[in-house]
Amino acid sequence: MLKEGWDVRNVTTIVGLRPYVSKSNILPEQTLGRGLRRMYFGTGARETVSVIGTPAFMEFVESIQSEGVELEYRPMGSGGTGRPDSLVVEVETQNPDKDVDALDITIPKLSRRFQREFKALDELDPAKLGNAQLPLKPFTPEETREIVFKTMLDDAIHHTIQLDGTGPADYRSVIGFFTRQLLKELRLVGGYDVLYGKVKTFLREHLFVSSPVDLEDPVVLRNLSEPEAGKTLFDSFKTAINALTVRDAGSSRIEDWIRLRETRPFRTEHRPYLAPKKSLFSKIVGEPHAGGFELQFAKFLDEAPDVAAFAKNYLAIGFKLDYVKADGDLSTYTPDFIVRTADGTVWIVETKGREELDLPQKMTRLRQWCADATAASQAEGGPSYRFVYVDQAGFERNPPHTFASLAAGFTEYQEQP
């Protein structure tokens, strides 16, 4: 299988039983590489792959520590480990008390509404970024002899410029460094040649109060390595590039349908959960950051008389929305619950214990998605889609008894801005 290709993302356990006696490590590298793939991107969730195997295989596994992989050793078996088993969440097709057909919910998978148009980079004008100009700090020849540049994202040393005073400094590597950092953070594919010239013009003519400056001057290069210089450039270009390149397509179309009953079984960490009656999933598992509110809300949905079916929107379902963040960047987010009421309407529910910076942008996008989904769905005879935002404080202060009363009482973000 490994020779022919084995494209499986969700590998949580590897048991290496082959002898692995070949001097070539290609086979164990392939085996271990499958387990080192991230299952879920952008969530911050801790992911673990468990590895068991022959002495030769484990010897190879231990050798990858030199590549920066962290290993944690645990005794086999349950005795003394103190670690509870992970939870398996699956569609309960064999549960006689559940009608999977009746509990299934269908969601349209719409085309992306927001895209980047990289050709718009040509329109970026470094003179119109609106940045505050920085004073040019004086530095001694000794302070400019070694100039260290750090990445803007994680403050790691990227490269060092050594100046011996025998010739002009090579400022081109500095411009290239800033350009690549911008491309990486904004996830731009291509555009290096265009952006390089824009960054060069900005650094020379618009970053410092005493502009234009000589980029070959060691004092100028030393100023460019200061954190405030990198941040000013980064913030100014990020805002301008997002404004130029993020485009609203104006409409969406149905590319496919997501059916909850087709969700494959998956494992999650052992956390408190609810065994629901009105969900086709075996468990509604609460997230640690939700502080128990997810399970509290799931219990309400399970007991509400006008709720026909519901589900927590697990990552395994694959339902997420693209949206524009408060800083103008593109991102995606995953709503919390999917609910179908007795009248056939499908509701997308967002629950929050506390508000966050991008919440208004998420809710604007969710309202837009519901309008697009309803228009596309009803053209094919499907249901309508609506949303509701539920804050924990309001829910606990005035607990509803039906979903209709919930929708009537929680109307924040429903109106067009």
N, C-alpha and C positions, 0 to 999 in steps of 0.2 A: 504493500500500500504506500509506503513512504517513497519508494522509487517512482511510482506513478503519480505521486502528488496527493496530498491529503489536506484539504482546506477546511479544517474544523477550528473555529475560534474558541469555543467554550471547553477547554481542557482544564480540569481541576486536579486530576490525579494521574501520575505516570508510574507504571510498574514495569521496570526493565528486567525481563526474564531471559533475554538472549545472553550468550556468553560475552559478546563484545570483545573478542580477542584480537580483532584486526588492529594493525598499527594505525590505520586511518580512523579518525574520529568522526567521519561524515555521518554515519548512522546514529550514534548517540547525540551528535549535534542537532540532527534533524528531529530526533525524538524529543529532546529537551526544548528545542526552539518552539515546538507547538505549544508547550505548556507556558512558555514565557510571554506569549502574546497576551496583551491586555484584552479582557472580555468587554469591558465597558469604558469608553473614553469620556473624559471631561466630567466625571462624577465625583472624583476624589475618594471613591470607595476603595477600601483595602482589599487587595486580591492576593490569594495564596494558591500556589500549586504544590501539592504533596508528591514527593518522589521517593519510591522504594525500588530497590533493585539489587542485582548481583554485585559482588565486590568490585568487579571491573567497571561496571556502570557507575557505581557510587563514587569510585575514584575519579572518574571523569567529571561527575557532577561537582565534586568538591574543588576541582581545578578551576572552575569558572569563577570562583571568588576573586581571582586575579583580574577579572573583567568588570568588577564592581557589583556583581550580583550578591545579595545578602542571603545567607542560609541560616535557618533556625532549626536546631536539632530537637526532636521530641521522641520519647520512647514509644514504641509500637504498643497497641492495645489500649484499653480504656483505663487500666488500673493506674491511679496516681497522676494522670495527666490533668485532670480537672477541667478539661475542655469539652463542653457539650457538643453533641453531634449537630452538624448543620441541618437546616430544614429543607425539605423538598416541597416545592410548590408545583402542582400539576392540575390539569383539567380532570375533574372527577367523572370520567366516562363510565366507570364501573359502580358508581354510587347509586343504589336503587332509589334513594330519596331525592335525587336530582334529575331533572329533565334538561339535559345539556342543550337541546334545541331551543327550549323556552328561555334558557338563561344566557344564550349566546347574544353578543352585541356586535354589530358590524359598523366599522368606521371607514370612511373613504380616505385613501392615501393620496393626498393632493400634491401636485407639482409644487416646487419651491416658488414662493412668491417673491422673495428677495434674492438678487444675484449681484455679483460684482462684474463690472465692465471695465476691463483693464486698459482699454484704449483711451479711457478718459484721463489717464495719468498725464497725457500731453497737455491738458488744460490747467494743470496745477501751476500756480504762479507763486514762487517763493517770496515775492515782495508783498503779497496780500495775505500772509498767514496770521497776521495780527499778534505776533509774539512780543513779549517784553524783551528788550535788548539788554544784554549783560555787559557789565564793565570788564575791560581787559585787565586781568590781574598781572602785576609784575612778578617775574620769577628769576632767580639767579641762574647763571650758567650751570651750576651744580645741580639745581632742581630740575633743569631741562635735559640733563644728560641721559636719564632713564625715564621714559614716559610710559605709564601703564594704562591700558585701556580695558575697562571692564564692561561686560554685557549689561544692557539696560534692564533685562528681565530678571536675572538671578544674581547680579552683582559678582559674577565669576570672572576671573582674569581671562581675557581673550587673547591679547598679545601685548608685547612690550616693544617700544621703539628705543634703540640705543643710538645716541648721537655722539660722534667723536669730534665734531667741529671741523672736519676736513671738507665738508660739502653741504649742499642744501639738503634739508630733511625731505623724505618722501611722504608728502601729504596724501598721495593717492590711496595708500593702504588705509588711511583713516577714513576717507570718504567711502571707500568700499566697505569698511567695517560698519559704519552707520547705515549704509544702504541695505546691506544684508540683514541687519537687525530689524529694520523696518519691514522688509519683505517677509521675514520669519514671523514676526508678531502679527502682522495683518494677513498672513496666509495668502500672500499674493504669488501667483504662479507667473513668472515672467515679469518684464517691466524693469529689469535691472539697469539696462542702458539708459532708459528715460529717467528713472529715479536718481541715478548716479549724478547726472548733470544738474538736476534740481537741488540735490543735497549740497553739491559743490557751490552753487550760486548762493544758497542760503547761508552756508558757513562763512563764505568770503564777504558777502555784502549785507546780510540782514541779521546775523546773530549778535554781533557786538555793537556797543554804542559808538565805538570809533571806526566802524566799517566805512569803506572796505579795508580788509586786513590782508596781509601777506601770508598765505597758508604754508609757505616754506619757512616761516619764522618759528624757531623752536619755542618761543614764548607763546605764540598763538596755538601751536600744537599742544603745549602743556595746558593751556586754558581749555582746549577741546576735550581733554581727558578728565576734566572736573565733572562731578555728577550733575551740577545744574545745567551745564552745557548740553549734555546728552539728554537730560529730561526735557529741556526746552525744545530741542529739535524733535524729539520723539513725540511729545504731546502735540506740537504744532502740526507736524506732518500727519499724524494719525487722524486728527480731526479733519484736516483738509482732504486727505485721501478717502476717508469714509464718506464724506459729503459728496465727493466726485464719483466714486466707483460703486456705491451701493445703490441699486436701482430696484424700484418696485415694478414688477411685471404688470400690475394692475388687475390680474385675474389668476385663477388657478384652474387646473383641470384634474379629473380623477385619473390617476395612473394605475391604481390597483385598489383592492379592498383588504382591510385588516379584519379578520374574524377571530374573536377571542378563543374560540374552540380549537383553533389551529396552533395556539401557543404551545411550544414544546416544554416539557418539564425542566425545571432549573433548580439549582441549590442557592440558598442564601444563609447568612449567618443566623445562629440561634438567637432569636429575639422574641419578645412577646407577640402573640398572634391571636387572631379570631378565626374560629371555624365557622364560616358563614353558611346560611341556608339559601340565600338568594344570589350567590355567586357561583359560577361554574368552577372556580378555583378552590383548591382544598384549604387554602389558608390565606388570610389577609395579614401580612406581616408588617408590623409597625417599624418606621425608621427611627433611629436613635435621636436624630435632631428634631423630630416632631414632638418629643416629650409626651407621648401617649395620646396626642390629639387625633392622629390618624385612626387608631383603634376605636376611640370614642366616637368618631364620625362614622366609621364603618359599622359600628353597632347600631347607630341611628338608622343608617340606610337599610340594614338587615331587618329592622323592625317597622320601618315606615310602611303603612298599608298601601300607599300609592307608588311604591317602588317595585317594579317587576323584576329587575335584574341590575346588578352592579358589579364592578371589579375595580380593584386598585390597578392603576396604570403602571404595571411593572415594566422595567426596561426591556424584558424579554418580549413584550408585546410589540414594541417597535413604533409606538405612536408618540411622535414628538413634533414640535413646531419650530420653524425658523423665525427669527425675529431680530429687530434692530435694537441693540442695547442703548442705555442712556448716553453712553459715550460715542454712539454712532457706529460701533462695530457690529458685525454679524455674529449671531450665536444661535443656539437651539435650547429649548427647554421642554421638560416633560411634565404635563399636567398630572394632578394627583389621582383623580377618580373618574371613572366612566359610568354613567347611570342611565338606565332606560326606565322611564315612568310608564304607568299603566296606559297612558294615551299614545304610546309609541314614540314619544320624543326622546332623543338621546341628549343627555346633558353632560358637559365636560365641567368638572368641579375642581377648583383650585382651593386648597385649604392652607392657611398660614397661621402660625402662632405669633409671628411678628412680621411687620412689613419689611421689605428689602428695597434696595435702590432701584432695581429694574422692574419692580412689580407693575407700575403703570404701563410700561412698554409691553410686558408680557400679556397683560389683560387687554390692551388695545389690539395686539396681534391675535389673541384668542377670540375676541369679538369678531374680528375680520375673518378668521378661519371659519367660525360658525356660519357666517353669512355666505362664504364661498362654498362650504360643504353642503349647506342647505340647498343652495341654488343648483349645484351639480347633482346632488342626490335626488332632489324632487324631479329633476328632468328625466330621471330613470325610474321614477315611482318609489323612491326611497323616503326615509323619514327626514324630519327637520332636526337641526342640531342647535343647541343653545348652551349657554355657560352661566355659571354662578361662582362668585368669589365669597368664601366663607372664612371670616376671621375667628380665631379661637375665643377671644374675649366676648365678642357679640354672640357667638353660639352658646357659650356657657351662661351668659347673662340672661338670654331669652331662648332657652332650648325649644326648638320646634318639635311637633309630633308627626307632621307629614312633610313630604318633599314640597308640596305646593305651598305650604306656609313658609318653608325655608326660602324658596325662590321669591316669594312675595316680600319677605323681610330683609333679604340680603340683595340689594340692588346696586351696590357700589360698582362702578365701572361699566354699568349697563348702557348708559347714555353716551352718545358720540361726543368726543371732546370739542 
